[in-house]
Amino acid sequence: MKKNEFHAVIKHLHMKCLTPKEIKAELDNVHSTSAPAFATVYNWVNEFKRGRTSTCNAPRSERPIETTTPEIIDKVHDIVLTDRRVKVRELIEATGISHGTVISILHEQLGMKKLSARWVPRLLTVDHKRNRVVVPKQCLEMFQ
């Protein structure tokens, strides 16, 4: 069963004037392994006593999962482009974000990897692809 379904059952049994112990025993009889803990049952019974009607968890104001904004990504990208040998620690100090976020930006957002103490793009960029065509043509013209 899902959490919301357990909350609805707890609410129903509470409306039948059962105590938290009796509700827990009833849930254990029906759903022995997946029944919520007594503390959970007790907390939800108290919530319903206070007048709560919803069986869904209240939305929380949690911190954002990531702090990667386009401005920070651009700042990291500019720093790496000016000095390919920059250390992650220096990026952390320059941007003020966590180690994991810097690594995430470098690897996932910018598609870079550390190679011979330098940050290089994993795949060829548009400029690299264009240079791959232009440079051999120039060499061929110089040779002829």
C-alpha positions in Angstrom: 0.0 0.0 0.0 1.0 3.6 -0.6 1.5 6.0 2.3 -1.6 8.0 1.4 -3.7 4.8 1.6 -2.3 4.0 5.0 -3.1 7.5 6.1 -6.7 7.1 4.9 -7.1 3.8 6.8 -5.7 5.5 9.9 -8.1 8.3 9.5 -11.0 5.9 9.0 -10.1 3.9 12.1 -9.6 7.0 14.1 -13.1 8.2 13.1 -14.4 4.8 14.5 -12.9 6.0 17.9 -10.1 3.5 18.0 -6.9 4.3 19.9 -3.5 4.4 18.2 -2.6 1.0 19.8 -5.8 -0.6 18.4 -5.2 1.0 15.0 -1.6 -0.3 14.9 -2.8 -3.8 15.9 -5.5 -3.7 13.1 -2.9 -2.6 10.5 -0.5 -5.3 11.7 -3.2 -8.0 11.3 -4.0 -6.9 7.7 -0.6 -5.7 6.5 1.9 -7.4 8.7 5.2 -6.5 7.0 4.3 -3.2 5.3 2.3 -1.6 8.1 3.6 1.8 9.3 5.4 2.0 12.7 3.5 2.9 15.9 5.1 6.3 16.0 3.7 7.1 12.5 0.2 5.9 13.5 0.4 7.9 16.7 1.5 11.1 14.8 -1.2 10.8 12.2 -3.9 10.1 14.8 -2.8 13.3 16.6 -2.9 15.2 13.3 -6.5 14.1 12.8 -7.4 15.0 16.4 -6.2 18.5 15.7 -8.6 18.8 12.8 -6.5 17.8 9.8 -8.6 16.4 7.0 -6.1 15.7 4.3 -4.3 12.4 4.1 -1.5 13.7 1.9 1.8 15.0 3.4 2.0 18.7 3.6 4.3 20.3 0.9 7.6 21.3 2.4 9.8 24.2 1.6 13.0 22.3 1.1 16.2 23.7 -0.2 16.7 23.4 -4.0 18.2 20.1 -5.2 20.8 22.0 -7.2 22.1 25.5 -7.2 23.1 25.3 -10.9 21.9 28.5 -12.5 22.9 29.6 -16.0 25.0 32.4 -14.4 27.0 30.0 -12.3 27.5 27.6 -15.2 28.7 30.4 -17.4 31.1 31.6 -14.6 32.6 28.1 -14.3 32.9 27.8 -18.0 34.6 31.1 -18.3 37.1 30.2 -15.6 37.9 26.8 -17.2 38.3 28.4 -20.6 40.8 31.0 -19.3 42.8 28.3 -17.4 42.3 24.7 -18.4 44.6 23.6 -15.5 42.3 25.1 -12.9 41.7 22.9 -9.8 38.2 22.0 -8.5 39.2 23.6 -5.2 39.9 26.9 -7.0 36.5 26.7 -8.8 34.8 26.2 -5.4 36.5 29.3 -4.0 35.7 31.4 -7.0 32.0 30.5 -7.3 31.1 29.7 -3.7 29.3 26.5 -4.5 29.9 22.9 -3.2 32.4 20.4 -4.5 29.6 18.1 -5.8 27.9 20.9 -7.7 31.1 22.0 -9.3 31.8 18.4 -10.4 28.2 18.1 -11.7 28.6 21.3 -13.7 31.9 20.3 -15.2 30.8 16.7 -16.1 27.1 16.9 -16.8 26.4 20.5 -17.9 29.7 21.4 -19.7 30.5 17.8 -20.8 34.2 18.1 -19.7 36.6 15.7 -18.2 40.0 16.0 -16.6 42.8 14.8 -18.9 46.5 15.3 -18.2 45.7 17.9 -15.6 43.5 19.9 -18.0 39.8 20.2 -18.4 38.9 19.2 -21.9 35.5 18.7 -23.6 34.4 15.1 -23.9 33.1 15.5 -27.4 34.2 17.8 -30.2 32.6 21.2 -30.2 31.4 22.9 -33.3 34.7 24.9 -33.5 36.7 21.7 -33.3 34.7 20.0 -36.0 35.1 23.1 -38.3 38.9 23.2 -37.6 39.1 19.5 -38.4 37.9 20.3 -41.9 39.7 23.7 -42.4 43.2 22.8 -41.2 43.8 19.8 -43.5 42.6 22.0 -46.4 45.1 24.7 -45.5 47.9 22.1 -45.2 47.0 20.7 -48.6 47.1 24.2 -50.1 50.5 24.9 -48.6 51.8 21.6 -49.8 50.7 22.2 -53.4 
